[in-house]
């Protein structure tokens, strides 16, 4: 250096094109998966098995149980009274223990006060060395009401014929 002037410059050049492309692809996959979950007509919720905390949910499950998505995300499946009363908690624990999926249709009153008939399917999976409980739910309230009405009509017809 002479009189405060730089006489040379040293640097390195690293091509990060591949890294940027990999990051873009990863963002695309994450966005794609988020869109599938958020637009699903099936209610979806994922719980961390050991702690019981809900770590993911979609708006469909929230609407199904009469809540907001943030309310569902605040739930712990160990504490959900409707799960305890309907046998869903016991079934969820069996799924986690046996690692075998199970399905059950129940009528219940949710934590948020909504009376529904719901077809629940539980499965488990391991991610990042932690076990998770995956719940898919379909509202079958209208079907249950129709079946009940048909059964009542059948009973009335039988009484009338006897």
Helices and strands as residue ranges (DSSP letters): H 17-39, E 43-48, E 54-57, H 59-65, H 69-73, G 77-79, H 81-86, H 88-98, E 102-109, E 115-127, E 130-139, H 141-161
